Structure formats: structure tokens, C-alpha cells
Amino acid sequence: MKKIGKRIGQVLIGIIVIALVVQMILLVPSPQKALRQDQLRSDIHYQDVPTLLINGFGGSNYTYNKMINYYQKENIAQKTMTIHVTPTGTVHVSGSVKGKKNAMIQLLFDWNLAQTYNPQTNWTIKVIKILHNKYGINELNVVGHSWGGTEFLHALGQSKWIQRNVKFNKVVLMGTPVNEGVTNKVTYPQALREHLTDAEYRKLKREYQDLTPCSSIKFYNVMADYRDHTDTSVPNVQSEFLATILNPKWSSCKTVMFYGIKHSALHQDPKVLMKVAKMLTNKKV
């Protein structure tokens, strides 16, 4: 029995070591490649406003690796800053956006496998404050995938300080659940009629009733319909509820649907990446 117990202990230790190694690999930042100044594109507007990339539940470097690599290869944007947030909420920043056109900021939560996104919401608030106070970033674009978008929505709604001090030009939400109290078994109009909601959505709606951002925000609600009005992870109807919290006095919203692709393809598929690039960089999109 002692030998069996010892063997089981060794196996468990081995599993833990492998898991830690995998986690460390998944937190290695995407490589940075500067824009090629002699190859700037005529179809891309190069601007000083950086873009914050927020991943969702279980997200890692994998979430935005392809987007970052694609944009750098196509000379659309450049990743110039990495932010790590530890499980205790300590923020580590490397790199800079000063003087960098179309800069991308890769935000990596070292642990984001909790059953709720509330810790990440608090950390997102903290990160945005640090970007403003320590790095002089007063304007941001945001790309949020899945719960990453939900975290940003709650961060904006909960922090009056952020509303007063940071201008968000464009916010791209990709497969973002806004109201998880509904499923793809009901349509958006039906869910509205039957008042199908969850507690987090009701909280979000209360927050947005009094939301007063310092400037107007242009939202893009990007969804994928793989089959049955869902991207296999997030039903489209959950994302459609974005319209119920936004106020036309300070926002506009454009819905963009992609057919035949799954949830993860929203940050992987080249046609989606090119469309998102146009959203972020072109004034008229």
C-alpha cells in the first residue's frame, strides 16, 4: 500500500508540474514587431490611440496571438506593451505606447479560471487607472473577447473615475455575453417580452442608467452564428442585449455578424481580423 501511495503522490506531483509549465507557456507574451515605416498602408489610418486587448474566461496568450501576429505581419498595428496581472491583483507592465502608432496592449491575467468575472473586472479597472496615471494614456480603443468584453462593460459601468478620466473611442466586443439569463432557445424580442435576465445583467443595466462617460463611444457588437444562432459558446441573443444598456446620447452601436465560424474564430479568422482592423483604424467604418 505504501508503494501504491507513493506512486500516486509522484503522479499527482507530475501532473501539477506539467500544469504549471503549460500555464507558464500560455502566459508568454506575443512577440513585438515595430511598424515598417516604409511600408505603411493607404487603407489603414495610423493614429496615436492605443488598443487594449482583453481576453475572456481561461484566456491566455493564445487568445490574441494570431491577431497580434497578423496585424504586425500586415503592417496594420504593432504590439508595444504587455500587462500581467497576478492572482492577487498585482499589475506588472512592460513596454511603452509613447510615440507608437496603432499600438496594441496585451493584457494577460495570470489566473482567470474563476466561476465569475468579478475579479477580472476589478483588475481591469486597476489596469486602466495605471495606464492613465503612470503612462499618460487618456484615450483607448478596446477589444474584448467573450468575458473579456463583459469585464470591460462592468469596469466602465462601476468606475466613475474611469468615466471621468478616460476617453474610449472604439470598443469592439467579440462574442460577448451581456445577459446570460437567456439561451438560444428564445429570440431577442421574446426575451425582452418575458423579462428573461440574470442578476449580473440587472446589475449592469443599473450601472448604465447613470453612466456619464467623458466622450461618446462607438461600439461594435461582433458575433458569430455557427449554427442555431450561437457561436457554440455564446448565444447571439446574449450579445444582442448590449442594445438595452447603451444610451444613444453617448454611444452608437453597430452589429456585425459572421456566419459559419465558432467562438474562438472571432479572434483567429483572417476575415474577422481584417474587419476588426478596419473598425479600429478607419474613421468612416
C-alpha positions in Angstrom: 0.0 0.0 0.0 2.8 2.4 0.8 4.3 1.8 -2.6 1.0 2.5 -4.3 0.5 5.7 -2.2 4.0 6.8 -3.1 3.3 6.2 -6.8 0.0 8.1 -6.7 1.8 11.0 -5.0 4.5 11.0 -7.7 1.8 11.0 -10.4 0.0 13.9 -8.8 3.2 15.9 -8.4 4.0 15.2 -12.1 0.6 16.5 -13.1 0.9 19.6 -11.1 4.4 20.3 -12.6 3.1 19.8 -16.1 0.1 22.1 -15.4 2.4 24.8 -14.1 4.7 24.5 -17.1 1.7 24.7 -19.5 0.4 27.8 -17.6 3.8 29.5 -17.9 3.9 28.8 -21.6 0.4 30.3 -22.1 1.5 33.5 -20.3 4.5 34.2 -22.6 3.7 37.5 -24.3 3.3 37.7 -28.0 6.4 39.0 -29.8 6.7 42.7 -30.6 7.4 43.9 -34.1 7.6 47.5 -35.0 5.7 49.0 -37.9 7.7 49.2 -41.1 7.6 52.9 -41.8 8.5 52.4 -45.4 5.5 50.1 -46.0 2.6 52.0 -44.3 -0.7 51.0 -45.9 -3.0 53.5 -47.6 -6.1 51.7 -46.4 -5.1 52.0 -42.7 -5.3 55.1 -40.5 -2.2 55.3 -38.2 -3.1 57.0 -35.0 -1.8 57.7 -31.5 -4.7 55.9 -29.7 -3.6 52.5 -28.4 -5.8 49.4 -28.2 -6.2 47.4 -25.1 -6.8 43.6 -25.8 -8.8 41.9 -23.0 -9.2 38.1 -23.1 -12.1 36.1 -21.6 -12.5 33.1 -19.3 -9.4 30.9 -19.5 -7.9 33.3 -22.0 -4.1 33.3 -22.4 -1.6 34.5 -24.9 -3.4 32.2 -27.3 -6.4 34.5 -27.4 -4.7 37.3 -29.3 -1.5 35.7 -30.6 -2.9 35.3 -34.1 -4.5 38.8 -34.1 -1.2 40.4 -33.0 0.9 38.4 -35.4 -1.4 39.0 -38.3 -1.6 42.8 -37.7 2.2 43.0 -37.4 2.8 40.9 -40.5 0.3 43.0 -42.5 1.8 46.2 -41.1 -1.6 47.3 -39.6 -0.6 47.7 -35.9 2.3 46.9 -33.5 2.3 45.4 -30.1 4.3 47.6 -27.8 3.2 46.9 -24.3 2.4 43.8 -22.1 0.5 43.8 -18.8 0.5 40.9 -16.4 -2.0 40.7 -13.5 -1.1 38.2 -10.8 -3.8 36.2 -9.0 -3.6 38.7 -6.1 -4.2 41.7 -8.4 -0.6 42.9 -8.6 0.0 44.6 -12.0 3.2 44.3 -13.9 3.7 46.5 -17.0 6.5 46.3 -19.6 6.9 48.3 -22.8 5.5 51.7 -23.8 3.0 53.3 -26.2 4.6 56.7 -26.2 5.1 57.8 -29.8 3.8 54.5 -31.2 1.2 54.5 -33.9 -1.6 51.8 -33.7 -0.1 50.4 -30.6 -1.6 47.2 -29.1 -1.5 46.5 -25.3 -1.7 42.8 -24.5 -3.4 42.2 -21.1 -2.7 38.8 -19.5 -4.4 37.6 -16.4 -2.2 35.1 -14.8 -5.2 33.3 -13.5 -8.7 33.8 -14.9 -10.4 30.4 -14.4 -12.8 31.6 -11.6 -16.5 31.0 -11.9 -17.2 34.7 -12.2 -15.5 37.6 -14.0 -15.8 39.9 -11.0 -12.0 39.7 -10.1 -11.1 40.5 -13.7 -13.5 43.4 -13.6 -11.7 44.9 -10.6 -8.3 44.2 -12.2 -9.4 45.8 -15.4 -10.4 49.0 -13.5 -7.0 48.9 -11.8 -5.1 48.4 -15.1 -6.9 51.3 -16.8 -6.1 53.6 -13.9 -2.4 52.7 -14.1 -2.4 53.3 -17.8 -3.8 56.8 -17.2 -1.8 57.7 -14.1 1.6 56.2 -14.8 1.7 56.2 -18.6 -0.4 59.2 -19.5 -2.9 57.3 -21.6 -6.1 59.4 -21.8 -7.7 57.7 -24.8 -8.1 54.0 -25.6 -9.7 51.6 -28.0 -10.7 48.3 -26.5 -11.1 44.8 -27.9 -12.8 42.3 -25.6 -13.4 38.7 -26.4 -16.1 36.8 -24.6 -16.0 37.5 -20.9 -13.2 40.0 -21.6 -15.8 42.2 -23.2 -18.2 41.7 -20.3 -15.4 42.6 -17.8 -14.8 45.8 -19.7 -18.5 46.7 -19.7 -18.8 46.2 -15.9 -15.5 48.1 -15.4 -16.8 51.1 -17.3 -20.1 50.9 -15.5 -18.7 50.6 -12.0 -15.9 53.2 -12.1 -17.0 56.8 -12.1 -13.3 57.7 -12.1 -12.8 55.9 -15.5 -15.9 57.5 -16.9 -14.5 61.0 -16.0 -10.8 60.5 -17.0 -10.5 58.1 -19.9 -11.9 58.5 -23.4 -12.9 55.3 -25.2 -13.1 55.9 -28.9 -14.0 52.5 -30.2 -15.0 49.3 -28.3 -15.1 46.0 -30.2 -16.9 43.3 -28.3 -16.5 39.8 -29.8 -18.8 37.1 -28.7 -19.5 39.0 -25.5 -22.3 37.8 -23.3 -24.2 40.7 -21.8 -27.3 38.9 -20.4 -26.5 35.3 -19.6 -30.0 34.7 -18.4 -31.2 33.8 -21.9 -30.4 30.9 -24.2 -30.6 30.4 -28.0 -34.0 28.7 -27.4 -35.6 32.2 -27.3 -35.3 35.1 -29.7 -34.2 38.6 -28.6 -37.8 40.1 -28.8 -39.2 37.1 -26.9 -36.6 37.5 -24.1 -37.4 41.2 -23.8 -41.1 40.5 -23.6 -40.7 37.7 -21.0 -38.1 39.7 -19.0 -35.6 36.9 -19.1 -32.5 38.1 -17.3 -29.8 37.2 -14.8 -28.5 39.1 -11.7 -25.3 40.3 -13.4 -27.2 41.8 -16.3 -29.6 43.6 -14.0 -26.6 45.0 -12.1 -25.1 46.1 -15.4 -28.3 47.8 -16.5 -28.5 49.7 -13.2 -24.9 50.8 -13.6 -25.5 52.1 -17.1 -28.6 54.1 -16.2 -26.3 56.6 -14.5 -23.3 56.2 -16.8 -21.8 59.5 -17.9 -18.6 59.0 -20.0 -16.4 61.9 -20.8 -17.0 61.4 -24.5 -19.1 59.4 -26.9 -18.2 55.8 -27.5 -18.5 53.8 -30.7 -19.4 50.1 -30.0 -19.1 47.2 -32.4 -21.0 44.1 -31.4 -19.3 41.3 -33.3 -21.0 37.9 -33.2 -20.6 34.5 -34.9 -23.5 32.3 -35.9 -22.1 28.8 -36.4 -25.5 27.1 -36.0 -28.8 27.8 -34.3 -27.9 31.4 -33.6 -24.9 30.6 -31.4 -21.2 30.5 -31.8 -21.3 27.2 -29.8 -20.2 29.1 -26.7 -22.3 32.3 -26.5 -25.8 32.5 -27.9 -26.2 35.6 -30.1 -29.2 36.7 -28.0 -27.0 37.2 -25.0 -24.8 39.6 -27.0 -27.8 41.4 -28.5 -28.8 42.6 -25.1 -25.9 45.2 -25.4 -28.5 47.4 -27.1 -30.6 47.6 -23.9 -27.8 49.2 -21.8 -26.4 51.7 -24.2 -27.7 55.3 -24.4 -27.7 57.0 -27.8 -26.8 60.3 -26.0 -23.2 59.0 -25.5 -22.9 55.9 -27.7 -23.5 54.4 -31.1 -23.5 50.6 -31.9 -23.0 48.6 -35.0 -23.7 44.9 -35.1 -21.5 42.7 -37.3 -22.4 39.0 -37.8 -20.1 36.3 -39.2 -21.6 33.0 -40.3 -20.2 29.5 -40.1 -17.5 30.2 -37.6 -17.1 29.4 -33.9 -16.4 31.4 -30.8 -12.6 31.2 -30.9 -12.6 32.1 -34.6 -13.6 35.6 -33.7 -10.0 36.2 -32.7 -8.5 33.8 -35.2 -10.2 34.0 -38.6 -8.4 36.4 -41.1 -11.6 37.9 -42.5 -12.7 38.8 -38.9 -9.3 40.2 -38.1 -9.3 42.4 -41.2 -12.8 43.6 -40.4 -11.8 44.4 -36.8 -8.7 46.2 -38.1 -10.9 48.5 -40.2 -13.2 49.1 -37.3 -10.3 50.3 -35.1 -8.3 52.3 -37.7 -10.7 53.7 -40.2 -12.7 56.8 -39.4 -15.7 56.0 -41.5 -16.3 52.4 -40.5 
